[in-house]
Amino acid sequence: MVTKKLSFDGLRSFGTQFWLLGTAAGLVAIHLTLVGRHVEQSFFVLSALFWAAVSSLVWEKRDRLNLTSSLFPSLVGLLVLVLVLHNSAVNPSPNLLNISPFLCGLGLALLASGFKGLKQYWRELTILFFLGVPKVICEPLDISYLTAKFATVVLWYTGFDVSLQGTKLVMSNGAVNVIAGCSGFNNVFYLLGLAVLSLLMYPLSGKKRLIVPVVAIALAFISNGFRVVLVTLLANTSDQSAFDYWHSGTGSPIFSLISVMLFGFFYLFLLRQETVMEENSLEAPEP
């Protein structure tokens, strides 16, 4: 009888895991499909990376998860998933697609483990939160003037005659108006999310954990500022083809890629420091 009970419990656990896995895979597929159709390519790549990281974290602890949920949290989780899927199908706006991964993760966690089990998924939910929720919350903020001011200072200190009129950089033969879409706002929050992802996947100790997000934000802002500098110079030379290439063409994401690469090198440097410190502490003789 004990053997049969254990076998039944094991089968039920396998069935629950299989059902949750299928639901999660479907949610990821739907989100990535909608993002690929309605949002810029950079967010699609970022979403795929974040979903892969979350999947990896859950898979690593799959045998330690408590997959028991009562009726009420299961209904709440199901309601969240239904509302997200319905609204995504009816009106797949960029803002909704930014926050839907977190909402789907929360709903799925409630279905799987209830309110008390949410703490099992704190890393996964934090990663999905920083994928897009902070950007949506801070959307009313406009950093166009800061970007324009930074580009003006760079141009002025490098010897160019430039003036700033609001958010417009004016030179002798051309001008560029820095609007919200060119301010680097999206890049700042994308790199912030990448910083949080890195900290949760490959943790650091001490003050380094506070430095990493600040550096990520600074790199994203500065790299985009130099892109504004470049397109301003191109506007001044009246080279329309080059201007289009760096402003809205295939050259535009290059500066974002540079900021990501610089952040990657910076984080690898911090990880290397952590490793060296650990090795030194192990090799140090006891007093």
PyMOL commands that set and color helices and strands:
alter all, ss='L'
color gray80, all
select helices_A, chain A and resi 2-38+41-60+62-64+71-90+94-113+116-137+144-157+180-182+185-201+208-237+240-247+252-283
alter helices_A, ss='H'
color red, helices_A
select strands_A, chain A and resi 163-165+168-170+175-177
alter strands_A, ss='S'
color yellow, strands_A
deselect
rebuild
show_as cartoon
